[in-house]
Amino acid sequence: MNNPRHPELQRQIDEKIAAIAAVADQLPGVVIIHDIQRNFSVEYMSPNGLASLGVTLEQLKEVGADFYLEFFHPSDDSQSNPSKLAAGLFERNDPQEIISFFEQVKFRGVDGWHWHLTTMKILLQDEEGLPLLTISIAILVDPKHHITPKVARLLEENTFLRNNYQRFATLGGREQEILRLVALGKSSVEIGQELNISEKTVNTHRRNIKSKLEAHTNFELSQYALAFDLI
């Protein structure tokens, strides 16, 4: 059970949520307010979001953080993981900072996952200046009508990253550097000259990289370099 808060702080929370709720249906996306200090539980979600998920706000409050297990696609432990990005936001504790990320959501009664672009910021701090509430706006990315080629590529890279993070994590620092140079079109001779190592050593690294990534072509290697921000 949640511990009761100081009445003045609770009043501030209620006023913030009421102000957002008054305009939420006019905004182009789903508005979500989380309570950071209560296990990131949902304190508010706009009616359009509740309707898509097929739940009530009371039901979301009851399940707490398990809400994510039911409706959100699990993400690998990578730089694109929304939970890691949010943790960094809380640590920096800058109310002016906004983070954004892609995430996949499953609607109740609908097959498949649906991509959303989500932006998040700290909405309210407590008496000690610690982050208390966050506000997020999640916008459905419609692949048939509203998506641009650039966003399509980013989504493809994000999916590739999720599926291949464990393989990429087996590469050492030198292997990642060589992967970057290979993706830039450098030959083994050029890579050796740039890194001050022999061509034979470069070729050994290239074979090991292909083996670890289960990649057979330079195109496949380039996919890794792009998805993991090496180039």
Helices and strands as residue ranges (DSSP letters): H 7-21, G 24-26, E 30-35, G 36-38, E 41-45, H 47-53, H 57-63, G 64-66, H 67-71, H 82-92, E 99-105, E 114-125, E 131-140, H 149-168, H 173-183, H 188-195, H 199-213, H 218-227
